[in-house]
Amino acid sequence: FCGFNIAFFPMHLSGLRSMPRRVFTYPAGIGLDWLNLISTAGAFIFAAGVLVVIFDVLRPKHREPRGEFNPWKAGTLEW
């Protein structure tokens, strides 16, 4: 969540400050260097979060002990 917002909110701000789109290189000195740096850091945080989720999905869970079927000893399905 934080990585997504740190990555894309500076892009929104740089768009409001007239950052050119679809260019090969950006001109130096237009004042958007820090916003692009913050956005890049947020993208790395976002990628790290995605990698943690992928690791958790692919991790084998058959060796872990299963939880108790009815932990509250309830006789109905309301537990």
N, C-alpha and C positions, 0 to 999 in steps of 0.2 A: 504494500500500500504506500509506504513512504517512498520507496524507489520510483514507483510510477509517478507520484506527484512531484517529486524532485526532478524527474526527467522531463515531464511534459509542461509543468507550469512555467519554467523559464522560456520554453519555446513559445508559449502563448505571449509572454511579455515581449520577447524579441520580435514576434510578429506584429505586435502593436507599435513597436518602435521602428517599423519599416525594414525588417531584415529581408534582403532579396531572396527569392526562392528559385530553385532549379538552376543553380549556377555551379560551375566546376570548383571555383575557389571564391572565398569571400574576401572582400577588400579589408585590409588592416586599418584600424583606427576608426571604425564606425561606432565603437563603444559597446559592442555586443560580445566581447571576448569572455567576460566573466559569466554572462548568462549561458554561453555555450559550454564553458567549463563545468558549471554547476549541473547543466543538463547531461553532460557526459558522465559525471560522477553518479547522478541519479540512475542513468542507464546501467551502470555497473552494479549498483545496489539492486536494481530490478532484476538483472540477470542472475545475481547471486540468489535471490529469493526464488526464482524459477528453478534454478538448479537444486535447491533444497527440496522443493516440492517433487521434482522428478526423481530425486534420490529416494524420497520417502515412498513414492508410488512403486518404484522398481525394487525396493528392498524386500528380501524374502521375509515373510512374517510367520511362516509355519513353525519356526523354532521357539517362538515366544509363547509363554503360557496363556491359555485362554481364560477369560474372565468367568466368574461364576454365572450360571444361567439365570438364577433368580436371587440376586444379592440381597433383596429386602424381605425375602420369604413371604411375598405377597401371594395370595390365592387367586387373584384376578389379574387381568391384563392392564389395569390402571396404573401399575407401578412403572 
